[in-house]
């Protein structure tokens, strides 16, 4: 079982959304990806409550259109605390979503994020958090989190299952890997278009393969290729490609 832990479906404001979703599944077929953990994001952030609710409804529809292939992340803006928590419960308990998606509305260490993480712990679902460590101020993302923020959040909530997004698309990947060394509750997804030699191997050596999650974040061939070419054993690649993610999602099923 190969599970892409980080994928996106198209916002329905795009006239080509249906075709783009179909092409995503076709790409997964060709690359032998069995399941894609997907969210839909609002075109602009910060998202309104109505905006993220609409996005999650479209994910729920896609789960019906592509049964067993598309799994859902519930995307919320933590600034709308009541609406966000209600939406997470609805998506996880009623719609069968497998996790929560947070973007750049707030850094991971801001108190407004804490109720979302507490609910994730209660529901036994992971939180995939957009992240990146650039060597310059990212003007369009003033509250972007990095591996250090997620490590700090994990120290506050060691029982949480946090996923640091796209090490291969979030700036200085060496810094990110090192920042997560002593944060065992944070998993690292391998997604992003960057295919630097040694990235996956350093992450595996520093964090252990049981903390690496295969992801593409829509860079499909790069996402698969960097795992296939990595200097890891066949058993280690199986763990990264789906073993650990299956274990994470299984925790919800056992509650």
KASUL-V126261 format. One record per run of one state. SS is the DSSP state (alpha for helix, beta for strand, coil for the rest). FROM is the first residue (numbers start at 0). TO is the last residue. Records with the same first field share a line. If there is no record, write none. Layout:
SS->FROM-TO  FROM-TO
This chain:
coil->0-1  8-15  30-33  39-47  65-68  75-79  94-97  102-109  123-124  129-129  131-131  133-137  141-143  145-145  156-160  164-165  169-169  171-171  179-184  189-197  207-207  213-218  228-232  253-254
beta->2-7  34-38  69-74  98-101  125-128  130-130  132-132  144-144  161-163  170-170  185-188  211-212
alpha->16-29  48-64  80-93  110-122  138-140  146-155  166-168  172-178  198-206  208-210  219-227  233-252
